[in-house]
Amino acid sequence: MKRLGWLVMAMVTIVGCAGPRKAEIRPLHAPTGTSAAVSQQLEQGNQLLVKGDWGGAREIYVATIRADQQLAEAHYNLALALEKLGEKAEARKHYVAAANLAPGNKVIWDAPPLRKYESELTLDKKSWMDPNPK
């Protein structure tokens, strides 16, 4: 009977560990040279995103983009928040904007969320490392 108990406990442990993992959200940080105010604002949004406050993060990222429309990281992070909020079409626009603004950013170009929209993208390359256009 003891063996059966241990066997059941082992099976529960194995099955519990083998379940699907929650994908970790990794927002991007402002690159060197970004103004301190914009960097600080982006980090505020990042903290909210990591905590799961998708709506709060969206508001901060939109304000960050108003302050610096060329900040690819803000577009990318906004897309992450929008995707969590179920706003897929709007998220796609910001994933593409991020990729277009940062053609050398491997994280943005090779991100699974961006690749999900690959058939809809109008980018020049499939990846930042791809020397050949589509």
C-alpha positions, 0 to 999 in steps of 0.5 A, a space after each residue: 500500500 505504501 508503494 502505491 501511495 508513493 507511485 501516486 505522489 510521483 505521478 501527480 508530481 510528474 503530471 503537474 510539472 509537465 503541464 503547460 507553462 505560462 509564457 513569461 512576458 519580457 518587455 524591452 527597455 529603452 536603448 542608450 541615448 533615449 531621454 531620461 524622462 522617456 526611459 523612465 516612462 517606458 520602465 513605468 509601463 514595463 513594471 505594469 506589464 510584468 504585474 499583469 496590468 495590461 490596461 495601465 501598461 497600455 496607457 503608459 506606452 501610448 503616452 511614451 509613444 506620444 513623447 517619442 514616436 520613433 521608440 521601437 521598444 515602446 511600440 513593441 511593448 504596447 503590442 504585448 499589452 494590446 495582445 493580452 487585452 485581446 486587441 490583436 489588430 492593433 497589436 499587429 500594427 505596433 509589432 510591425 511599427 517596432 520592426 520597421 523602426 528597429 531593423 537591427 533589433 534581433 529581439 523584435 524581429 525574431 519575437 514569436 508574436 511578430 512571427 505570428 503575423 508574418 503572412 500579413 507583414 510588409 517588411 523587407 526581410 523575414 528576419 534582421 539577419 536575412 540578407 535577402 528580401 522576401 
